[in-house]
Amino acid sequence: MPPTPHVLVVDDDRAVRTSLRVNLRKAGYEVHLATSANKALEMLGDVPVDLILTDVAMPGMTGLELLAAVKEKHRDVRVVVMTGYGSVEDAVGAMKSGADDYIIKPVSRDELLVIVEKALAERALLAELRALRVKVQEQYGFENLIGCTPAMVEVYELIETVADTSALVLIQGPTGTGKELISQAIHYRSPRSDKPFVRVNCAALPDGLLESELFGHEKGAFTGAIRQHRGKFEQAHGGTLMLDEIGEIPATTQVKLLRVLESGEFTRVGGSSVTKVDTRVIAATNRDLRAEVDAGNFREDLYYRLNVFSIAVPKLADRKDDIPLLVEHFLKRFAERHGRNPELSADQKLLERLLGYHWPGNVRELQHVIERAVILSRGDTLQGVKLPEAPQGKEPAAEVLPEGMTLQAALLEYERRVLIEALKAAGGVQAQAARDLGISRSNLNYRIGRLDIRVKDIHYE
């Protein structure tokens, strides 16, 4: 049940104070009385006050001066001013100075309660928005960027440096390193934090659809365009647009993107009028864009336009000292999400195994491994965490073919080993193994038969 709102009535007229107290108490409010503005300011430090109802014309400090003092030192307190019929200009002045509303004397009970309820509702809404903003900043701030290695500290410093600007940012790093989290951290630490954050995966859309998705289209621009569509640049107006996997954008779209970045203007597909937006762009890629430029796959002028401020995200193998922190973070998150023991921990032996793995999928792969282990866990320590076998410090792709083995035979053997490890990690549950491998159950069954994988090959615990 929400707490009872507290209203402070400020008026030098005893009859007015008494009348307002009676009406407000009958409506369920806690009421405090002050005979002057100075007395009201003293009371603000001693009693909880949600709303002040003050007369304008009082001896000594006026109601308008009280309003100014409250707005400076007690910004969460709502203020409604009361004035006589001959002083409506005072009420107008009070509204310009930040009053939430005004009442003309003599005060009508019904009007009083409507205005007080409205002002308190606005106060509650602002408090809710403020709490939501804090929650969003916690969710997308540094709290989800875990690590204290020098490489990650440098990333944090770069985020802090660029966040309060409108500069283009290019985030480069392997898949699974947290490029979207970094983009969100930049946005939610910027002056644009209360505006939209919009993400588009440039690799997930075919050429024709990508242009429409970015810039929008007019009704009838193509078959199926039954209404006007606002593109991502318009949707993110005033905020931030993250262009994920920007290295996948086709050449024709690259030209139009460069124009938007330089002028903030574009034309919807099938349209003729120019649309102007104020949208900050953060681009992300797992490709080496400089190499793509040299290979002729990416426009050099667009590369230089994007590369105003670059952040290089290290792969997990290059910051293994952060793995214990990441494991602790994921344990807490997934234990809460899946209703497991909140005291779950990873023992030293498991941490050594995690530190010895090369993590080709980076932080995302570690996250999935820990989540699965948490789901399977029944005690207070993680058990049965399965990792694909690979020589420590050596990528599987770097292995040399044994003498006399053909490439085809080596690939089949490697595929067999991967499937066996996936089945072990899934405890022999084929549906789970298929999901972990990103293939269908029928596809997995076909491969198990083709590679002659037997139950005795799995030896799951």
ChimeraX attribute file (.defattr): number of C-alpha atoms within 10 A of each C-alpha:
attribute: neighborCount
match mode: 1-to-1
recipient: residues
	/A:1	3
	/A:2	4
	/A:3	6
	/A:4	10
	/A:5	15
	/A:6	19
	/A:7	25
	/A:8	24
	/A:9	25
	/A:10	27
	/A:11	25
	/A:12	18
	/A:13	12
	/A:14	11
	/A:15	10
	/A:16	16
	/A:17	20
	/A:18	13
	/A:19	12
	/A:20	19
	/A:21	20
	/A:22	12
	/A:23	17
	/A:24	19
	/A:25	12
	/A:26	10
	/A:27	11
	/A:28	11
	/A:29	16
	/A:30	17
	/A:31	19
	/A:32	18
	/A:33	21
	/A:34	19
	/A:35	17
	/A:36	22
	/A:37	26
	/A:38	16
	/A:39	13
	/A:40	21
	/A:41	16
	/A:42	11
	/A:43	16
	/A:44	17
	/A:45	10
	/A:46	8
	/A:47	11
	/A:48	15
	/A:49	20
	/A:50	21
	/A:51	23
	/A:52	25
	/A:53	24
	/A:54	30
	/A:55	27
	/A:56	26
	/A:57	17
	/A:58	17
	/A:59	12
	/A:60	10
	/A:61	14
	/A:62	16
	/A:63	28
	/A:64	24
	/A:65	16
	/A:66	22
	/A:67	24
	/A:68	15
	/A:69	14
	/A:70	19
	/A:71	17
	/A:72	9
	/A:73	11
	/A:74	16
	/A:75	10
	/A:76	15
	/A:77	19
	/A:78	24
	/A:79	28
	/A:80	26
	/A:81	23
	/A:82	25
	/A:83	21
	/A:84	16
	/A:85	12
	/A:86	9
	/A:87	14
	/A:88	15
	/A:89	11
	/A:90	19
	/A:91	23
	/A:92	13
	/A:93	12
	/A:94	24
	/A:95	18
	/A:96	10
	/A:97	14
	/A:98	15
	/A:99	20
	/A:100	21
	/A:101	19
	/A:102	24
	/A:103	21
	/A:104	18
	/A:105	14
	/A:106	11
	/A:107	15
	/A:108	12
	/A:109	12
	/A:110	9
	/A:111	12
	/A:112	18
	/A:113	14
	/A:114	10
	/A:115	16
	/A:116	21
	/A:117	15
	/A:118	13
	/A:119	21
	/A:120	20
	/A:121	12
	/A:122	13
	/A:123	18
	/A:124	14
	/A:125	12
	/A:126	13
	/A:127	13
	/A:128	12
	/A:129	13
	/A:130	12
	/A:131	12
	/A:132	12
	/A:133	15
	/A:134	14
	/A:135	12
	/A:136	16
	/A:137	18
	/A:138	14
	/A:139	16
	/A:140	21
	/A:141	20
	/A:142	18
	/A:143	13
	/A:144	16
	/A:145	19
	/A:146	18
	/A:147	20
	/A:148	14
	/A:149	13
	/A:150	10
	/A:151	15
	/A:152	18
	/A:153	13
	/A:154	15
	/A:155	17
	/A:156	19
	/A:157	10
	/A:158	16
	/A:159	21
	/A:160	15
	/A:161	11
	/A:162	18
	/A:163	20
	/A:164	16
	/A:165	13
	/A:166	18
	/A:167	15
	/A:168	18
	/A:169	24
	/A:170	25
	/A:171	23
	/A:172	21
	/A:173	18
	/A:174	19
	/A:175	19
	/A:176	19
	/A:177	21
	/A:178	20
	/A:179	25
	/A:180	19
	/A:181	17
	/A:182	24
	/A:183	28
	/A:184	24
	/A:185	26
	/A:186	28
	/A:187	30
	/A:188	27
	/A:189	18
	/A:190	20
	/A:191	15
	/A:192	21
	/A:193	21
	/A:194	14
	/A:195	16
	/A:196	17
	/A:197	22
	/A:198	18
	/A:199	19
	/A:200	18
	/A:201	15
	/A:202	23
	/A:203	16
	/A:204	12
	/A:205	14
	/A:206	11
	/A:207	16
	/A:208	12
	/A:209	11
	/A:210	20
	/A:211	24
	/A:212	19
	/A:213	19
	/A:214	24
	/A:215	23
	/A:216	23
	/A:217	22
	/A:218	19
	/A:219	15
	/A:220	14
	/A:221	16
	/A:222	11
	/A:223	7
	/A:224	8
	/A:225	13
	/A:226	11
	/A:227	11
	/A:228	16
	/A:229	17
	/A:230	16
	/A:231	18
	/A:232	23
	/A:233	28
	/A:234	21
	/A:235	20
	/A:236	21
	/A:237	19
	/A:238	19
	/A:239	25
	/A:240	30
	/A:241	25
	/A:242	27
	/A:243	24
	/A:244	24
	/A:245	20
	/A:246	23
	/A:247	22
	/A:248	19
	/A:249	22
	/A:250	19
	/A:251	14
	/A:252	11
	/A:253	14
	/A:254	19
	/A:255	13
	/A:256	16
	/A:257	19
	/A:258	17
	/A:259	13
	/A:260	18
	/A:261	17
	/A:262	10
	/A:263	11
	/A:264	17
	/A:265	17
	/A:266	23
	/A:267	17
	/A:268	22
	/A:269	22
	/A:270	16
	/A:271	15
	/A:272	10
	/A:273	9
	/A:274	10
	/A:275	14
	/A:276	15
	/A:277	17
	/A:278	16
	/A:279	23
	/A:280	24
	/A:281	23
	/A:282	27
	/A:283	25
	/A:284	27
	/A:285	20
	/A:286	19
	/A:287	16
	/A:288	12
	/A:289	19
	/A:290	16
	/A:291	11
	/A:292	15
	/A:293	16
	/A:294	11
	/A:295	10
	/A:296	11
	/A:297	16
	/A:298	21
	/A:299	20
	/A:300	15
	/A:301	13
	/A:302	17
	/A:303	18
	/A:304	10
	/A:305	16
	/A:306	22
	/A:307	18
	/A:308	11
	/A:309	14
	/A:310	17
	/A:311	19
	/A:312	17
	/A:313	20
	/A:314	17
	/A:315	21
	/A:316	22
	/A:317	19
	/A:318	13
	/A:319	16
	/A:320	19
	/A:321	14
	/A:322	17
	/A:323	19
	/A:324	17
	/A:325	14
	/A:326	19
	/A:327	22
	/A:328	15
	/A:329	16
	/A:330	20
	/A:331	25
	/A:332	17
	/A:333	14
	/A:334	21
	/A:335	19
	/A:336	13
	/A:337	12
	/A:338	11
	/A:339	10
	/A:340	19
	/A:341	18
	/A:342	13
	/A:343	11
	/A:344	19
	/A:345	18
	/A:346	17
	/A:347	11
	/A:348	10
	/A:349	9
	/A:350	16
	/A:351	13
	/A:352	12
	/A:353	13
	/A:354	20
	/A:355	18
	/A:356	15
	/A:357	19
	/A:358	22
	/A:359	21
	/A:360	17
	/A:361	17
	/A:362	19
	/A:363	21
	/A:364	15
	/A:365	16
	/A:366	20
	/A:367	19
	/A:368	14
	/A:369	19
	/A:370	22
	/A:371	20
	/A:372	16
	/A:373	21
	/A:374	30
	/A:375	15
	/A:376	16
	/A:377	18
	/A:378	13
	/A:379	13
	/A:380	14
	/A:381	15
	/A:382	19
	/A:383	16
	/A:384	15
	/A:385	18
	/A:386	19
	/A:387	16
	/A:388	15
	/A:389	12
	/A:390	14
	/A:391	11
	/A:392	12
	/A:393	10
	/A:394	11
	/A:395	13
	/A:396	14
	/A:397	8
	/A:398	7
	/A:399	10
	/A:400	8
	/A:401	12
	/A:402	9
	/A:403	6
	/A:404	7
	/A:405	9
	/A:406	10
	/A:407	11
	/A:408	9
	/A:409	12
	/A:410	14
	/A:411	12
	/A:412	13
	/A:413	13
	/A:414	14
	/A:415	14
	/A:416	18
	/A:417	17
	/A:418	15
	/A:419	22
	/A:420	23
	/A:421	22
	/A:422	24
	/A:423	25
	/A:424	23
	/A:425	24
	/A:426	23
	/A:427	18
	/A:428	18
	/A:429	13
	/A:430	19
	/A:431	16
	/A:432	16
	/A:433	23
	/A:434	20
	/A:435	14
	/A:436	16
	/A:437	14
	/A:438	10
	/A:439	12
	/A:440	14
	/A:441	16
	/A:442	12
	/A:443	10
	/A:444	19
	/A:445	15
	/A:446	12
	/A:447	15
	/A:448	16
	/A:449	10
	/A:450	11
	/A:451	15
	/A:452	10
	/A:453	16
	/A:454	11
	/A:455	10
	/A:456	7
	/A:457	13
	/A:458	17
	/A:459	13
	/A:460	17
	/A:461	8
